């Protein structure tokens, strides 16, 4: 039995260090830890996971820190569990203290992945509700405007054309048209 590890973060700005450290403490050798920096929900390329599937053999164990680090959603989690199971490979989740070893383990993982997916959905709903409420209160989202819109409008009112405005202010002509259209 060999131990393998899998770690994933959602963005390239996040760090894998905590997950990798936990995998090493669990006994996984550094050269058997596979990683991805991509969102679980995007359907993005997960080369680390694909390479892991190629490397494991019957009776190996894949260790992952948390359920949501492996599968995108319940269906994806079940598919991955079945795929690893067909290879004779078990999956252990450190933080959740569960494993796919045995029938009960597979059932528990399936139920917990459904709960995790429901929790993610609730978090998104609450975030969106908060965003809607903030917009209603006048909170502006996005980066601050860097173009002096009044200057664009004043130059146009003075008879300066869009091409000349874009050259003078070093902005795109389409930006000039957009500002004038909004005015």
PyMOL commands that set and color helices and strands:
alter all, ss='L'
color gray80, all
select helices_A, chain A and resi 17-25+30-32+47-55+67-69+74-86+103-136+149-157+162-169+173-182
alter helices_A, ss='H'
color red, helices_A
select strands_A, chain A and resi 3-9+33-37+61-64+90-93+98-99
alter strands_A, ss='S'
color yellow, strands_A
deselect
rebuild
show_as cartoon
